[in-house]
Amino acid sequence: MSEEIRNEQANRILESPGNTGPIMTPQQAQARSKLSEQYVKPVVAELIGTFGFVFIGAGSIITNTLTNGMVGLVGIAFALGLGLAIMITIFAATSGGHINPAVTVAFLVTRRIAPLLGLLYIVAQLVGATLAGLLLRAIYPQAVWQAARLGTTYLGPGVSFGLGVLIEAILTFFLLLAVFGTAVDKRAPKIGGFGIGLTLFVAILMGGPLTGASLNPARTFGPALAGGFWQNDLVYCIGPIIGAVIAALIYEYVILRPWRVGQAMA
């Protein structure tokens, strides 16, 4: 068989292999695999992870209303904290397990995630949280989810806008210290997302009655959008992001950077 005939047959296979469409060249297959690994898989992981977290956490609040308070503050804190820990542990290897726009913003500020991927993470988190809110709305009786405000967060009696921002910022500050101290820092013990989940657990015990202890813009946004409940929503955007950025900058440039220099010198 001549070289020309072989090349012609190869071109036919590439261009029209039956009804299956064009066969990808090795370069095309590699590019598609790279795109999937860098963008598709992590973004899907963030969407599913945030969906699961909000579904469990907001759902526990609605169930508390359904059962006339049988779940209680400790039960809600446990559901949210453990739910976050599980989702982070499941998706840490795929996306880093952010499950929180404030975490993603902190990673953007410290240049630990590419800008485009960070933006896609935030969109996926908001979409996942909204889908969770819509599903919760479909599951529970209308009177119940309306009484529970679909599990979204809101300011408690006597808590002003400014005080709400301060509380959310402080609590998110500690949450991000847990993120960097247990997940980012290479010296940290490998405990999955449970150090972060426990931080959310104790934060809710303290801040739950005051602001709902959201510490996560998506956690508030999803149920609020799905249920049509809007009250001081900027508190849950401004506060968590301020706290997250401050904590990330301190850990990155005060705690981690000297260690990195020392390691390089060694």
PASEBA-1860 file (N, C-alpha, C; in nm, 3 decimals):
! residues 266
1> MSEEIRNE> 0.086/-0.120/0.000/0.000/0.000/0.000/0.089/0.124/0.000 ~ 0.062/0.217/-0.090/0.147/0.335/-0.102/0.121/0.432/0.013 ~ 0.216/0.521/0.032/0.205/0.621/0.139/0.085/0.712/0.119 ~ 0.054/0.748/-0.006/-0.059/0.835/-0.034/-0.191/0.770/0.004 ~ -0.205/0.640/-0.027/-0.329/0.568/0.005/-0.347/0.560/0.156 ~ -0.236/0.530/0.226/-0.247/0.522/0.373/-0.288/0.655/0.432 ~ -0.233/0.765/0.384/-0.268/0.898/0.435/-0.413/0.931/0.406 ~ -0.461/0.892/0.287/-0.600/0.918/0.252/-0.695/0.842/0.343
9> QANRILES> -0.663/0.716/0.370/-0.748/0.637/0.459/-0.747/0.694/0.601 ~ -0.630/0.738/0.645/-0.622/0.797/0.779/-0.707/0.922/0.789 ~ -0.705/1.006/0.683/-0.786/1.127/0.684/-0.935/1.096/0.686 ~ -0.975/0.993/0.614/-1.116/0.953/0.614/-1.160/0.909/0.753 ~ -1.073/0.835/0.821/-1.109/0.788/0.955/-1.124/0.906/1.050 ~ -1.033/1.003/1.039/-1.039/1.119/1.127/-1.161/1.205/1.099 ~ -1.198/1.217/0.972/-1.304/1.309/0.935/-1.442/1.249/0.946 ~ -1.458/1.119/0.920/-1.593/1.063/0.917/-1.595/0.916/0.956
17> PGNTGPIM> -1.577/0.884/1.086/-1.582/0.745/1.129/-1.725/0.702/1.155 ~ -1.803/0.676/1.053/-1.942/0.632/1.071/-2.027/0.743/1.127 ~ -2.108/0.707/1.229/-2.200/0.803/1.291/-2.147/0.857/1.423 ~ -2.020/0.831/1.454/-1.968/0.869/1.585/-1.906/1.008/1.585 ~ -1.894/1.073/1.470/-1.832/1.204/1.464/-1.682/1.191/1.447 ~ -1.612/1.302/1.431/-1.468/1.299/1.408/-1.394/1.240/1.527 ~ -1.292/1.160/1.497/-1.206/1.108/1.602/-1.107/1.216/1.640 ~ -1.085/1.236/1.771/-0.993/1.339/1.816/-0.850/1.292/1.797
25> TPQQAQAR> -0.767/1.385/1.759/-0.624/1.357/1.754/-0.574/1.349/1.898 ~ -0.455/1.292/1.920/-0.400/1.288/2.056/-0.390/1.426/2.120 ~ -0.356/1.527/2.040/-0.345/1.663/2.093/-0.482/1.716/2.138 ~ -0.586/1.687/2.057/-0.721/1.731/2.094/-0.770/1.659/2.218 ~ -0.743/1.530/2.225/-0.784/1.453/2.343/-0.714/1.504/2.468 ~ -0.587/1.537/2.455/-0.512/1.589/2.569/-0.567/1.725/2.612 ~ -0.601/1.810/2.514/-0.655/1.942/2.547/-0.790/1.930/2.616 ~ -0.875/1.837/2.567/-1.005/1.819/2.630/-0.990/1.764/2.771
33> SKLSEQYV> -0.899/1.670/2.791/-0.874/1.614/2.924/-0.823/1.722/3.019 ~ -0.736/1.808/2.969/-0.682/1.917/3.051/-0.792/2.014/3.090 ~ -0.880/2.048/2.994/-0.992/2.137/3.022/-1.084/2.078/3.128 ~ -1.111/1.948/3.117/-1.196/1.881/3.214/-1.134/1.882/3.353 ~ -1.004/1.853/3.360/-0.937/1.848/3.490/-0.927/1.986/3.554 ~ -0.903/2.089/3.473/-0.880/2.222/3.528/-1.007/2.300/3.556 ~ -1.114/2.274/3.479/-1.233/2.356/3.493/-1.360/2.275/3.520 ~ -1.392/2.180/3.437/-1.521/2.113/3.447/-1.536/2.038/3.578
41> KPVVAELI> -1.443/1.950/3.607/-1.454/1.868/3.729/-1.455/1.953/3.857 ~ -1.363/2.047/3.873/-1.367/2.129/3.994/-1.495/2.210/4.010 ~ -1.543/2.267/3.900/-1.665/2.349/3.907/-1.786/2.264/3.942 ~ -1.796/2.146/3.882/-1.906/2.055/3.916/-1.896/2.014/4.063 ~ -1.774/1.989/4.110/-1.756/1.952/4.250/-1.803/2.063/4.343 ~ -1.772/2.188/4.310/-1.816/2.300/4.394/-1.968/2.314/4.393 ~ -2.028/2.292/4.278/-2.174/2.301/4.269/-2.240/2.194/4.356 ~ -2.195/2.070/4.342/-2.254/1.960/4.419/-2.225/1.976/4.568
49> GTFGFVFI> -2.101/2.014/4.600/-2.065/2.029/4.740/-2.145/2.137/4.810 ~ -2.161/2.252/4.744/-2.240/2.360/4.803/-2.387/2.322/4.812 ~ -2.435/2.253/4.710/-2.573/2.203/4.713/-2.594/2.114/4.835 ~ -2.505/2.018/4.856/-2.520/1.926/4.969/-2.513/1.997/5.102 ~ -2.420/2.090/5.115/-2.405/2.164/5.240/-2.530/2.245/5.274 ~ -2.580/2.320/5.176/-2.697/2.404/5.200/-2.823/2.319/5.220 ~ -2.834/2.212/5.143/-2.949/2.124/5.156/-2.958/2.067/5.298 ~ -2.846/2.021/5.351/-2.844/1.964/5.486/-2.860/2.073/5.591
57> GAGSIITN> -2.784/2.182/5.576/-2.786/2.286/5.678/-2.916/2.362/5.686 ~ -2.963/2.415/5.572/-3.090/2.487/5.572/-3.205/2.391/5.601 ~ -3.192/2.268/5.554/-3.295/2.169/5.582/-3.311/2.141/5.730 ~ -3.200/2.143/5.805/-3.208/2.119/5.949/-3.285/2.231/6.019 ~ -3.273/2.353/5.967/-3.346/2.466/6.025/-3.496/2.451/5.998 ~ -3.530/2.410/5.877/-3.672/2.391/5.844/-3.729/2.274/5.925 ~ -3.651/2.168/5.939/-3.696/2.054/6.020/-3.716/2.095/6.166 ~ -3.632/2.185/6.214/-3.648/2.235/6.350/-3.782/2.304/6.367
65> TLTNGMVG> -3.824/2.379/6.266/-3.955/2.443/6.269/-4.066/2.339/6.259 ~ -4.046/2.240/6.172/-4.145/2.135/6.153/-4.169/2.057/6.281 ~ -4.063/2.036/6.359/-4.072/1.956/6.482/-4.087/2.041/6.607 ~ -4.120/2.169/6.588/-4.140/2.260/6.701/-4.017/2.270/6.791 ~ -3.902/2.279/6.730/-3.779/2.305/6.806/-3.705/2.183/6.855 ~ -3.740/2.066/6.809/-3.674/1.944/6.859/-3.528/1.935/6.815 ~ -3.493/1.993/6.702/-3.353/1.989/6.657/-3.268/2.080/6.743 ~ -3.314/2.201/6.766/-3.245/2.294/6.853/-3.121/2.355/6.793
73> LVGIAFAL> -3.064/2.453/6.863/-2.946/2.523/6.815/-2.827/2.428/6.800 ~ -2.807/2.340/6.896/-2.695/2.247/6.889/-2.710/2.152/6.771 ~ -2.832/2.105/6.748/-2.857/2.016/6.635/-2.833/2.085/6.502 ~ -2.877/2.210/6.492/-2.855/2.285/6.367/-2.706/2.309/6.345 ~ -2.637/2.347/6.453/-2.493/2.370/6.443/-2.421/2.242/6.402 ~ -2.466/2.130/6.457/-2.405/2.001/6.425/-2.429/1.965/6.279 ~ -2.552/1.987/6.231/-2.586/1.955/6.092/-2.503/2.040/5.995 ~ -2.491/2.168/6.022/-2.415/2.256/5.934/-2.266/2.226/5.942
81> GLGLAIMI> -2.214/2.210/6.063/-2.071/2.184/6.079/-2.029/2.051/6.020 ~ -2.106/1.947/6.052/-2.072/1.814/5.999/-2.098/1.808/5.849 ~ -2.205/1.873/5.804/-2.233/1.876/5.660/-2.120/1.941/5.583 ~ -2.068/2.052/5.636/-1.955/2.119/5.570/-1.831/2.030/5.570 ~ -1.804/1.968/5.685/-1.687/1.881/5.696/-1.692/1.767/5.594 ~ -1.808/1.708/5.579/-1.823/1.596/5.487/-1.803/1.641/5.343 ~ -1.865/1.751/5.305/-1.854/1.799/5.167/-1.711/1.840/5.133 ~ -1.643/1.905/5.226/-1.504/1.942/5.202/-1.418/1.817/5.186
89> TIFAATSG> -1.439/1.720/5.272/-1.360/1.597/5.266/-1.384/1.523/5.135 ~ -1.509/1.520/5.090/-1.541/1.450/4.965/-1.473/1.516/4.845 ~ -1.478/1.649/4.839/-1.437/1.719/4.717/-1.303/1.791/4.729 ~ -1.233/1.772/4.839/-1.104/1.840/4.856/-1.006/1.804/4.745 ~ -1.004/1.677/4.706/-0.908/1.633/4.604/-0.945/1.683/4.464 ~ -1.071/1.719/4.444/-1.116/1.761/4.311/-1.112/1.912/4.293 ~ -1.164/1.985/4.392/-1.172/2.131/4.377/-1.106/2.207/4.492 ~ -1.061/2.136/4.592/-1.013/2.203/4.712/-1.121/2.217/4.817
97> GHINPAVT> -1.246/2.190/4.777/-1.358/2.195/4.872/-1.380/2.333/4.931 ~ -1.391/2.434/4.847/-1.418/2.569/4.897/-1.557/2.577/4.959 ~ -1.660/2.544/4.882/-1.801/2.541/4.926/-1.844/2.676/4.984 ~ -1.777/2.784/4.946/-1.802/2.913/5.009/-1.737/3.022/4.924 ~ -1.814/3.118/4.872/-1.754/3.226/4.794/-1.650/3.307/4.871 ~ -1.668/3.319/5.004/-1.570/3.393/5.084/-1.435/3.322/5.082 ~ -1.435/3.190/5.085/-1.311/3.113/5.077/-1.247/3.134/4.940 ~ -1.327/3.130/4.836/-1.274/3.149/4.701/-1.216/3.289/4.684
105> VAFLVTRR> -1.282/3.391/4.737/-1.229/3.527/4.729/-1.095/3.536/4.803 ~ -1.086/3.471/4.919/-0.961/3.470/4.995/-0.850/3.404/4.914 ~ -0.882/3.297/4.842/-0.783/3.229/4.759/-0.744/3.316/4.638 ~ -0.839/3.393/4.587/-0.809/3.485/4.478/-0.713/3.594/4.525 ~ -0.740/3.648/4.642/-0.656/3.756/4.695/-0.513/3.708/4.720 ~ -0.499/3.585/4.766/-0.366/3.530/4.794/-0.307/3.457/4.674 ~ -0.374/3.468/4.559/-0.326/3.411/4.433/-0.310/3.259/4.440 ~ -0.401/3.195/4.508/-0.397/3.048/4.517/-0.495/2.983/4.420
113> IAPLLGLL> -0.564/3.064/4.341/-0.654/3.011/4.239/-0.656/3.109/4.122 ~ -0.666/3.057/4.001/-0.670/3.143/3.882/-0.799/3.225/3.882 ~ -0.794/3.350/3.835/-0.913/3.436/3.837/-1.035/3.376/3.769 ~ -1.019/3.320/3.649/-1.133/3.263/3.579/-1.192/3.145/3.656 ~ -1.107/3.058/3.706/-1.156/2.943/3.782/-1.224/2.989/3.910 ~ -1.169/3.092/3.974/-1.231/3.145/4.095/-1.370/3.199/4.068 ~ -1.386/3.271/3.956/-1.518/3.323/3.919/-1.616/3.209/3.893 ~ -1.570/3.106/3.824/-1.656/2.990/3.797/-1.694/2.919/3.927
121> YIVAQLVG> -1.603/2.912/4.021/-1.633/2.854/4.152/-1.748/2.930/4.218 ~ -1.739/3.061/4.220/-1.840/3.142/4.288/-1.976/3.124/4.222 ~ -1.979/3.124/4.089/-2.106/3.102/4.019/-2.162/2.965/4.053 ~ -2.077/2.863/4.052/-2.122/2.727/4.083/-2.175/2.717/4.225 ~ -2.109/2.784/4.319/-2.154/2.782/4.459/-2.291/2.847/4.474 ~ -2.310/2.960/4.408/-2.440/3.028/4.417/-2.551/2.945/4.352 ~ -2.518/2.883/4.239/-2.616/2.798/4.171/-2.649/2.677/4.256 ~ -2.549/2.611/4.311/-2.572/2.495/4.395/-2.658/2.528/4.516
129> ATLAGLLL> -2.630/2.640/4.580/-2.708/2.681/4.697/-2.853/2.712/4.659 ~ -2.872/2.774/4.544/-3.007/2.807/4.499/-3.086/2.681/4.466 ~ -3.022/2.585/4.399/-3.088/2.459/4.369/-3.129/2.386/4.497 ~ -3.043/2.392/4.598/-3.078/2.331/4.727/-3.200/2.398/4.787 ~ -3.204/2.532/4.780/-3.319/2.603/4.832/-3.447/2.569/4.759 ~ -3.440/2.556/4.628/-3.558/2.521/4.550/-3.607/2.381/4.583 ~ -3.514/2.287/4.603/-3.554/2.151/4.638/-3.614/2.146/4.777 ~ -3.558/2.219/4.870/-3.616/2.225/5.005/-3.756/2.284/5.001
137> RAIYPQAV> -3.775/2.382/4.917/-3.908/2.443/4.902/-4.008/2.341/4.850 ~ -3.962/2.251/4.764/-4.052/2.149/4.709/-4.080/2.037/4.808 ~ -3.987/2.012/4.899/-4.000/1.899/4.992/-4.092/1.932/5.110 ~ -4.074/2.049/5.170/-4.147/2.082/5.293/-4.280/2.151/5.263 ~ -4.377/2.138/5.352/-4.503/2.212/5.335/-4.477/2.362/5.333 ~ -4.554/2.433/5.255/-4.532/2.576/5.237/-4.535/2.651/5.369 ~ -4.630/2.621/5.454/-4.640/2.691/5.582/-4.516/2.672/5.667 ~ -4.454/2.555/5.656/-4.336/2.525/5.737/-4.214/2.599/5.685
145> WQAARLGT> -4.186/2.587/5.553/-4.066/2.653/5.503/-4.078/2.805/5.506 ~ -4.200/2.856/5.495/-4.216/3.001/5.508/-4.190/3.047/5.650 ~ -4.238/2.969/5.747/-4.214/3.004/5.888/-4.065/2.999/5.920 ~ -3.993/2.907/5.856/-3.849/2.894/5.880/-3.767/2.980/5.785 ~ -3.834/3.058/5.701/-3.768/3.143/5.602/-3.675/3.059/5.513 ~ -3.718/2.937/5.486/-3.646/2.842/5.401/-3.502/2.819/5.449 ~ -3.481/2.840/5.577/-3.350/2.812/5.635/-3.244/2.916/5.608 ~ -3.281/3.031/5.550/-3.182/3.135/5.527/-3.150/3.207/5.658
153> TYLGPGVS> -3.049/3.291/5.656/-3.007/3.360/5.777/-3.064/3.502/5.780 ~ -3.080/3.555/5.900/-3.128/3.692/5.917/-3.081/3.743/6.052 ~ -3.083/3.874/6.068/-3.035/3.936/6.191/-3.133/3.916/6.305 ~ -3.079/3.884/6.422/-3.163/3.866/6.539/-3.210/3.999/6.595 ~ -3.298/3.995/6.693/-3.351/4.118/6.755/-3.238/4.203/6.814 ~ -3.241/4.331/6.782/-3.143/4.423/6.837/-3.008/4.423/6.766 ~ -2.991/4.342/6.663/-2.864/4.336/6.590/-2.873/4.429/6.470 ~ -2.794/4.534/6.472/-2.795/4.631/6.363/-2.715/4.580/6.244
161> FGLGVLIE> -2.725/4.654/6.134/-2.650/4.617/6.013/-2.500/4.613/6.042 ~ -2.450/4.718/6.102/-2.307/4.726/6.131/-2.260/4.617/6.226 ~ -2.340/4.591/6.328/-2.304/4.485/6.423/-2.308/4.349/6.355 ~ -2.404/4.330/6.267/-2.413/4.204/6.194/-2.290/4.182/6.107 ~ -2.245/4.287/6.038/-2.124/4.277/5.956/-2.004/4.241/6.043 ~ -1.994/4.305/6.159/-1.881/4.279/6.249/-1.880/4.135/6.297 ~ -1.996/4.085/6.339/-2.004/3.947/6.388/-1.969/3.847/6.278 ~ -2.025/3.868/6.160/-1.997/3.777/6.049/-1.850/3.783/6.009
169> AILTFFLL> -1.791/3.902/6.014/-1.650/3.917/5.977/-1.560/3.844/6.076 ~ -1.587/3.860/6.205/-1.504/3.796/6.308/-1.514/3.644/6.298 ~ -1.635/3.594/6.288/-1.654/3.449/6.283/-1.594/3.390/6.155 ~ -1.608/3.460/6.043/-1.548/3.411/5.918/-1.397/3.420/5.924 ~ -1.346/3.517/5.995/-1.201/3.527/6.016/-1.147/3.397/6.076 ~ -1.213/3.347/6.179/-1.169/3.222/6.242/-1.192/3.102/6.150 ~ -1.299/3.106/6.073/-1.324/2.997/5.978/-1.211/2.987/5.876 ~ -1.166/3.102/5.824/-1.057/3.100/5.725/-0.923/3.066/5.788
177> LAVFGTAV> -0.903/3.101/5.912/-0.783/3.054/5.980/-0.783/2.902/5.986 ~ -0.900/2.844/6.009/-0.912/2.698/6.010/-0.884/2.641/5.871 ~ -0.933/2.708/5.767/-0.909/2.662/5.630/-0.760/2.660/5.600 ~ -0.692/2.771/5.628/-0.550/2.779/5.598/-0.468/2.692/5.693 ~ -0.509/2.686/5.818/-0.431/2.611/5.916/-0.444/2.461/5.906 ~ -0.557/2.413/5.853/-0.578/2.268/5.845/-0.574/2.212/5.704 ~ -0.594/2.297/5.604/-0.602/2.248/5.465/-0.494/2.304/5.374 ~ -0.460/2.432/5.391/-0.362/2.495/5.301/-0.219/2.470/5.348
185> DKRAPKIG> -0.195/2.491/5.475/-0.061/2.474/5.531/-0.016/2.329/5.518 ~ 0.096/2.307/5.450/0.145/2.171/5.427/0.189/2.102/5.555 ~ 0.214/2.180/5.660/0.254/2.120/5.787/0.136/2.069/5.868 ~ 0.015/2.102/5.823/-0.105/2.070/5.901/-0.132/1.920/5.902 ~ -0.192/1.870/6.010/-0.233/1.729/6.012/-0.343/1.703/5.911 ~ -0.345/1.587/5.852/-0.442/1.553/5.749/-0.571/1.505/5.815 ~ -0.660/1.599/5.842/-0.785/1.565/5.911/-0.907/1.593/5.824 ~ -0.884/1.603/5.693/-0.997/1.631/5.605/-1.056/1.767/5.634
193> GFGIGLTL> -1.188/1.778/5.622/-1.255/1.904/5.645/-1.308/1.920/5.787 ~ -1.270/1.828/5.877/-1.336/1.827/6.007/-1.289/1.941/6.098 ~ -1.168/1.989/6.081/-1.126/2.107/6.157/-1.206/2.230/6.115 ~ -1.234/2.241/5.988/-1.314/2.353/5.937/-1.459/2.338/5.981 ~ -1.513/2.216/5.971/-1.651/2.193/6.014/-1.671/2.221/6.162 ~ -1.574/2.183/6.245/-1.585/2.210/6.388/-1.581/2.359/6.417 ~ -1.504/2.433/6.337/-1.501/2.579/6.354/-1.637/2.639/6.324 ~ -1.702/2.592/6.218/-1.837/2.640/6.187/-1.934/2.601/6.299
201> FVAILMGG> -1.918/2.481/6.352/-2.005/2.433/6.460/-2.002/2.530/6.580 ~ -1.883/2.564/6.629/-1.874/2.651/6.747/-1.914/2.794/6.711 ~ -1.892/2.835/6.585/-1.933/2.969/6.544/-2.084/2.983/6.548 ~ -2.154/2.878/6.509/-2.301/2.883/6.510/-2.353/2.884/6.654 ~ -2.288/2.811/6.741/-2.330/2.812/6.882/-2.323/2.952/6.940 ~ -2.224/3.029/6.897/-2.211/3.166/6.948/-2.294/3.264/6.868 ~ -2.282/3.260/6.734/-2.343/3.363/6.652/-2.477/3.329/6.592 ~ -2.521/3.203/6.607/-2.648/3.163/6.549/-2.766/3.250/6.588
209> PLTGASLN> -2.784/3.275/6.719/-2.897/3.359/6.760/-2.883/3.506/6.720 ~ -2.763/3.548/6.683/-2.740/3.689/6.651/-2.755/3.719/6.502 ~ -2.687/3.641/6.419/-2.692/3.665/6.274/-2.728/3.539/6.195 ~ -2.737/3.427/6.262/-2.753/3.300/6.193/-2.619/3.236/6.163 ~ -2.510/3.312/6.188/-2.373/3.263/6.166/-2.361/3.198/6.028 ~ -2.385/3.276/5.926/-2.376/3.224/5.790/-2.231/3.196/5.752 ~ -2.146/3.299/5.761/-2.004/3.289/5.727/-1.984/3.247/5.582 ~ -2.090/3.257/5.502/-2.088/3.202/5.368/-2.196/3.271/5.284
217> PARTFGPA> -2.159/3.358/5.191/-2.260/3.428/5.109/-2.354/3.334/5.036 ~ -2.304/3.220/4.987/-2.391/3.126/4.914/-2.492/3.062/5.007 ~ -2.450/3.034/5.128/-2.539/2.971/5.228/-2.662/3.057/5.254 ~ -2.645/3.189/5.253/-2.758/3.281/5.272/-2.830/3.307/5.140 ~ -2.754/3.326/5.034/-2.811/3.365/4.905/-2.906/3.260/4.850 ~ -2.867/3.133/4.851/-2.948/3.030/4.787/-3.089/3.020/4.842 ~ -3.106/2.995/4.973/-3.240/2.989/5.029/-3.316/3.121/5.019 ~ -3.244/3.233/5.033/-3.310/3.364/5.023/-3.369/3.384/4.883
225> LAGGFWQN> -3.293/3.348/4.780/-3.342/3.363/4.644/-3.456/3.266/4.616 ~ -3.441/3.142/4.657/-3.543/3.040/4.631/-3.673/3.070/4.704 ~ -3.663/3.128/4.823/-3.782/3.153/4.902/-3.834/3.295/4.893 ~ -3.755/3.386/4.834/-3.796/3.525/4.824/-3.782/3.602/4.954 ~ -3.686/3.560/5.037/-3.664/3.628/5.165/-3.537/3.712/5.156 ~ -3.552/3.841/5.170/-3.438/3.931/5.162/-3.442/4.024/5.282 ~ -3.337/4.018/5.363/-3.327/4.108/5.478/-3.179/4.128/5.511 ~ -3.131/4.250/5.493/-2.993/4.281/5.525/-2.895/4.183/5.460
233> DLVYCIGP> -2.919/4.151/5.333/-2.838/4.049/5.269/-2.693/4.091/5.249 ~ -2.668/4.221/5.241/-2.531/4.268/5.227/-2.446/4.233/5.348 ~ -2.511/4.215/5.463/-2.437/4.172/5.582/-2.363/4.042/5.553 ~ -2.429/3.952/5.483/-2.376/3.817/5.461/-2.287/3.810/5.338 ~ -2.267/3.923/5.273/-2.169/3.932/5.166/-2.046/4.010/5.215 ~ -2.072/4.126/5.274/-1.963/4.211/5.319/-1.887/4.148/5.435 ~ -1.959/4.106/5.539/-1.895/4.053/5.660/-1.805/3.933/5.632 ~ -1.859/3.826/5.573/-1.774/3.709/5.547/-1.654/3.738/5.458
241> IIGAVIAA> -1.671/3.821/5.355/-1.560/3.848/5.266/-1.451/3.928/5.336 ~ -1.490/4.027/5.417/-1.391/4.105/5.492/-1.313/4.013/5.586 ~ -1.384/3.933/5.664/-1.318/3.843/5.758/-1.229/3.742/5.688 ~ -1.276/3.689/5.575/-1.200/3.589/5.501/-1.071/3.648/5.444 ~ -1.079/3.766/5.386/-0.962/3.828/5.324/-0.858/3.863/5.430 ~ -0.900/3.918/5.543/-0.805/3.954/5.650/-0.734/3.829/5.701 ~ -0.810/3.724/5.728/-0.750/3.601/5.779/-0.653/3.540/5.678 ~ -0.692/3.540/5.550/-0.607/3.482/5.447/-0.477/3.560/5.432
249> LIYEYVIL> -0.485/3.691/5.434/-0.364/3.773/5.421/-0.271/3.754/5.539 ~ -0.326/3.747/5.658/-0.243/3.726/5.777/-0.174/3.590/5.771 ~ -0.249/3.487/5.739/-0.190/3.353/5.738/-0.089/3.340/5.623 ~ -0.124/3.395/5.509/-0.036/3.382/5.393/0.094/3.458/5.409 ~ 0.086/3.584/5.454/0.203/3.670/5.452/0.272/3.685/5.587 ~ 0.208/3.644/5.695/0.271/3.652/5.826/0.315/3.514/5.875 ~ 0.232/3.414/5.854/0.262/3.281/5.905/0.332/3.193/5.802 ~ 0.278/3.189/5.680/0.333/3.097/5.580/0.460/3.150/5.514
257> RPWRVGQA> 0.464/3.275/5.477/0.577/3.325/5.400/0.711/3.311/5.472 ~ 0.723/3.346/5.601/0.853/3.324/5.667/0.895/3.177/5.666 ~ 0.797/3.089/5.681/0.825/2.945/5.678/0.875/2.905/5.541 ~ 0.815/2.958/5.436/0.858/2.925/5.302/1.003/2.970/5.278 ~ 1.038/3.091/5.327/1.174/3.141/5.311/1.271/3.050/5.384 ~ 1.236/3.012/5.506/1.321/2.923/5.584/1.341/2.791/5.516 ~ 1.235/2.736/5.458/1.244/2.609/5.388/1.336/2.622/5.266 ~ 1.322/2.737/5.195/1.405/2.757/5.076/1.553/2.769/5.114
265> MA> 1.581/2.836/5.225/1.719/2.853/5.270/1.779/2.722/5.315 ~ 1.691/2.636/5.373/1.740/2.507/5.418/1.774/2.420/5.298
END
